């Protein structure tokens, strides 16, 4: 569980305007922080399956919010991905384009 000061710092980092506390960017940022905290906990408490289930639910929620943001506004999504510096936030559109480019490069090499 994140402390109040940790939440406030995450909100400050991801907010779009002064009173923003519930935008997808802020929610994804908060979930990312909670996931990292819980992952550290699970490294030391390997048999804590109840927390593991909570972690899986948080990851699924973050993935849903990320795909929602990618569909709604690609610019905001790419900006968020740069802020988070994670590979998992790449949209399916980008993955498809990357796969097509990779196939074209492989064909050109042959």
Secondary structure, DSSP 8 states (H G I E B T S, - for coil): ---HHHHHHHHHHH-SSTT-SSSHHHHHHHHHHHHHHHHHHHHH-TT-HHHHHHHHHHHHHHHHHHHHHHHH-HHHHHHHHHHHT-STT--HHHHHHHHHHHHHHHHHH-
